[in-house]
């Protein structure tokens, strides 16, 4: 996996994880009867730009020591995170629609 593709997968995974967390919070609020306009969310601002770049950098650094394990392992873990997040997002959207 190339460095640019790895960066894309890592960022996509982190963004989707936070989207899934935001939907989890929306489902919890809907179950408690909180009106749609008053539901709270999650804040990803300090984490999203820093953590994905740090993980990407560590993967590239690991590739210098044991190629291609850094990008392979980090890419695989984050690809699984993307798949799980997409499944959770679709399930929570259907659940939220049924609650509203």
MITOR-304695 format. One line per field, with one value per atom (N, C-alpha, C): x, y, z; residue in three letters; atom name. Coordinates in pm, whole numbers, plus 50000, padded with zeros to 5 digits. Last residue first. Example, Ala and Ser with C-alpha at 12.3 -4.5 7.8 and 13.67 -1.06 7.14 Angstrom:
% residues 2
c1 = c(51285	51367	51290	51319	51230	51320)
c2 = c(49775	49894	50003	49431	49550	49670)
c3 = c(50708	50714	50787	50780	50780	50780)
koldo = c(SER	SER	SER	ALA	ALA	ALA)
koltor = c(N	CA	C	N	CA	C)
END
This chain:
% residues 100
c1 = c(46252	46195	46063	46317	46287	46220	46374	46262	46223	46598	46475	46354	46777	46736	46609	46808	46753	46701	46926	46797	46730	47160	47071	46932	47275	47227	47137	47341	47249	47191	47523	47399	47296	47722	47653	47521	47809	47746	47666	47919	47810	47735	48120	48013	47894	48277	48211	48098	48371	48287	48210	48523	48412	48316	48711	48620	48499	48843	48770	48672	48963	48862	48778	49140	49041	48928	49296	49209	49106	49428	49348	49250	49558	49459	49368	49732	49630	49520	49893	49811	49700	50008	49931	49839	50125	50035	49947	50292	50175	50076	50468	50405	50279	50563	50474	50404	50719	50613	50515	50999	50907	50837	51097	51048	50949	51201	51263	51226	51042	51188	51262	50791	50830	50980	50781	50793	50833	50741	50863	50887	50486	50595	50731	50350	50348	50462	50393	50449	50451	50246	50390	50457	49986	50045	50197	49958	49953	50017	49972	50070	50074	49751	49884	49993	49543	49567	49705	49587	49605	49624	49541	49665	49684	49287	49408	49535	49110	49112	49240	49134	49185	49205	49014	49156	49216	48746	48840	48985	48535	48653	48766	48273	48370	48496	47934	48070	48163	47619	47703	47837	47272	47414	47492	46956	47046	47191	46767	46840	46938	46628	46708	46794	46484	46590	46681	46434	46393	46512	46481	46535	46492	46409	46304	46352	46591	46554	46448	46626	46563	46519	46761	46628	46554	47006	46920	46778	47099	47077	46984	47121	47027	46997	47322	47189	47084	47536	47486	47345	47567	47537	47477	47638	47508	47469	47893	47789	47651	48020	48003	47896	48019	47946	47922	48187	48049	47964	48423	48356	48213	48472	48457	48386	48505	48389	48366	48748	48628	48503	48919	48898	48773	48902	48865	48834	49002	48864	48816	49268	49178	49032	49354	49361	49266	49316	49245	49242	49493	49351	49269	49739	49690	49540	49751	49745	49691	49778	49659	49641	50031	49914	49784	50200	50186	50061	50061	50141	50111	50086	50000	50090)
c2 = c(50818	50952	50947	50549	50613	50750	50492	50422	50485	50653	50681	50612	50520	50657	50694	50277	50279	50417	50364	50296	50298	50470	50558	50494	50243	50349	50449	50095	50039	50149	50269	50233	50176	50282	50403	50367	50016	50081	50204	49985	49899	49962	50180	50190	50104	50074	50204	50221	49836	49830	49962	49944	49850	49845	50103	50163	50073	49908	50017	50085	49766	49699	49803	49967	49919	49845	49985	50097	50059	49738	49774	49886	49763	49658	49692	49982	49986	49883	49879	49999	50010	49657	49639	49759	49783	49668	49652	49982	50020	49905	49805	49926	49964	49595	49568	49692	49554	49655	49641	49660	49681	49551	49746	49615	49632	50013	49911	49771	50157	50170	50060	50106	50050	50060	50263	50118	50050	50509	50485	50335	50469	50491	50469	50445	50334	50348	50696	50578	50457	50852	50870	50752	50753	50741	50754	50836	50693	50668	51115	51047	50897	51163	51195	51125	51081	51010	51039	51272	51127	51054	51538	51498	51347	51587	51613	51554	51463	51426	51468	51586	51452	51424	51833	51821	51687	51775	51876	51856	51621	51550	51646	51588	51684	51607	51483	51458	51558	51622	51542	51514	51650	51686	51593	51775	51662	51708	51961	51979	51865	51890	52012	52034	51660	51650	51773	51626	51671	51678	51330	51464	51506	51073	51169	51311	50877	50952	51058	50799	50704	50772	51021	50991	50895	50995	51111	51085	50757	50764	50879	50844	50736	50737	51037	51077	50971	50875	50978	51022	50732	50661	50757	50937	50872	50791	50991	51095	51036	50749	50792	50900	50755	50648	50685	50974	50981	50874	50873	50984	51002	50676	50638	50749	50832	50743	50697	50958	51039	50953	50736	50823	50908	50627	50548	50638	50837	50791	50712	50848	50962	50919	50592	50628	50744	50609	50507	50544	50822	50832	50733	50711	50835	50851	50496	50472	50593	50637	50556	50524	50753	50839	50762	50528	50623	50709	50217	50337	50434	49883	50000	50123)
c3 = c(51531	51509	51445	51530	51658	51640	51267	51330	51463	51229	51152	51213	51397	51428	51353	51261	51396	51432	51022	51018	51155	51137	51060	51052	51249	51337	51264	51019	51118	51206	50894	50825	50924	51096	51051	50984	51112	51227	51187	50853	50898	51016	50863	50762	50802	51073	51087	50987	50959	51079	51096	50744	50719	50838	50881	50782	50762	51034	51101	51007	50829	50910	50983	50754	50657	50728	50984	50950	50843	50974	51091	51057	50724	50749	50866	50767	50662	50684	50973	50997	50893	50835	50959	50983	50605	50595	50717	50701	50622	50610	50852	50906	50831	50685	50799	50852	50461	50457	50572	50654	50543	50504	50932	50890	50774	50919	51002	50953	50749	50734	50811	50844	50714	50690	51069	51087	50956	50942	51018	51038	50844	50749	50816	51088	50992	50892	51200	51266	51173	51016	51030	51097	51069	50935	50941	51333	51301	51164	51296	51381	51350	51134	51083	51165	51309	51182	51124	51528	51544	51411	51413	51478	51479	51300	51221	51282	51507	51365	51292	51762	51738	51589	51790	51823	51783	51669	51620	51663	51730	51681	51645	51950	51896	51857	51908	51953	51885	52016	51928	51991	52127	52129	52037	52024	52047	52040	51961	52086	52117	51734	51730	51854	51818	51719	51717	52176	52043	51948	52358	52332	52192	52433	52399	52379	52465	52585	52558	52204	52298	52426	52109	52057	52150	52245	52272	52225	52127	52271	52306	51862	51895	52044	51890	51842	51875	51968	52061	52020	51733	51858	51959	51560	51542	51665	51663	51663	51645	51607	51747	51758	51329	51398	51544	51293	51243	51313	51401	51470	51421	51209	51350	51428	50980	50991	51135	51043	51019	51035	51063	51178	51161	50800	50917	51037	50644	50626	50747	50736	50759	50745	50646	50788	50818	50368	50446	50594	50306	50275	50358	50384	50449	50425	50204	50348	50420	49965	49987	50135	50010	49989	50013	50037	50148	50132	49912	49903	50017	50000	50000	50000)
koldo = c(UNK	UNK	UNK	UNK	UNK	UNK	UNK	UNK	UNK	UNK	UNK	UNK	UNK	UNK	UNK	UNK	UNK	UNK	UNK	UNK	UNK	UNK	UNK	UNK	UNK	UNK	UNK	UNK	UNK	UNK	UNK	UNK	UNK	UNK	UNK	UNK	UNK	UNK	UNK	UNK	UNK	UNK	UNK	UNK	UNK	UNK	UNK	UNK	UNK	UNK	UNK	UNK	UNK	UNK	UNK	UNK	UNK	UNK	UNK	UNK	UNK	UNK	UNK	UNK	UNK	UNK	UNK	UNK	UNK	UNK	UNK	UNK	UNK	UNK	UNK	UNK	UNK	UNK	UNK	UNK	UNK	UNK	UNK	UNK	UNK	UNK	UNK	UNK	UNK	UNK	UNK	UNK	UNK	UNK	UNK	UNK	UNK	UNK	UNK	UNK	UNK	UNK	UNK	UNK	UNK	UNK	UNK	UNK	UNK	UNK	UNK	UNK	UNK	UNK	UNK	UNK	UNK	UNK	UNK	UNK	UNK	UNK	UNK	UNK	UNK	UNK	UNK	UNK	UNK	UNK	UNK	UNK	UNK	UNK	UNK	UNK	UNK	UNK	UNK	UNK	UNK	UNK	UNK	UNK	UNK	UNK	UNK	UNK	UNK	UNK	UNK	UNK	UNK	UNK	UNK	UNK	UNK	UNK	UNK	UNK	UNK	UNK	UNK	UNK	UNK	UNK	UNK	UNK	UNK	UNK	UNK	UNK	UNK	UNK	UNK	UNK	UNK	UNK	UNK	UNK	UNK	UNK	UNK	UNK	UNK	UNK	UNK	UNK	UNK	UNK	UNK	UNK	UNK	UNK	UNK	UNK	UNK	UNK	UNK	UNK	UNK	UNK	UNK	UNK	UNK	UNK	UNK	UNK	UNK	UNK	UNK	UNK	UNK	UNK	UNK	UNK	UNK	UNK	UNK	UNK	UNK	UNK	UNK	UNK	UNK	UNK	UNK	UNK	UNK	UNK	UNK	UNK	UNK	UNK	UNK	UNK	UNK	UNK	UNK	UNK	UNK	UNK	UNK	UNK	UNK	UNK	UNK	UNK	UNK	UNK	UNK	UNK	UNK	UNK	UNK	UNK	UNK	UNK	UNK	UNK	UNK	UNK	UNK	UNK	UNK	UNK	UNK	UNK	UNK	UNK	UNK	UNK	UNK	UNK	UNK	UNK	UNK	UNK	UNK	UNK	UNK	UNK	UNK	UNK	UNK	UNK	UNK	UNK	UNK	UNK	UNK	UNK	UNK	UNK	UNK	UNK	UNK	UNK	UNK	UNK)
koltor = c(N	CA	C	N	CA	C	N	CA	C	N	CA	C	N	CA	C	N	CA	C	N	CA	C	N	CA	C	N	CA	C	N	CA	C	N	CA	C	N	CA	C	N	CA	C	N	CA	C	N	CA	C	N	CA	C	N	CA	C	N	CA	C	N	CA	C	N	CA	C	N	CA	C	N	CA	C	N	CA	C	N	CA	C	N	CA	C	N	CA	C	N	CA	C	N	CA	C	N	CA	C	N	CA	C	N	CA	C	N	CA	C	N	CA	C	N	CA	C	N	CA	C	N	CA	C	N	CA	C	N	CA	C	N	CA	C	N	CA	C	N	CA	C	N	CA	C	N	CA	C	N	CA	C	N	CA	C	N	CA	C	N	CA	C	N	CA	C	N	CA	C	N	CA	C	N	CA	C	N	CA	C	N	CA	C	N	CA	C	N	CA	C	N	CA	C	N	CA	C	N	CA	C	N	CA	C	N	CA	C	N	CA	C	N	CA	C	N	CA	C	N	CA	C	N	CA	C	N	CA	C	N	CA	C	N	CA	C	N	CA	C	N	CA	C	N	CA	C	N	CA	C	N	CA	C	N	CA	C	N	CA	C	N	CA	C	N	CA	C	N	CA	C	N	CA	C	N	CA	C	N	CA	C	N	CA	C	N	CA	C	N	CA	C	N	CA	C	N	CA	C	N	CA	C	N	CA	C	N	CA	C	N	CA	C	N	CA	C	N	CA	C	N	CA	C	N	CA	C	N	CA	C	N	CA	C	N	CA	C	N	CA	C	N	CA	C	N	CA	C)
END
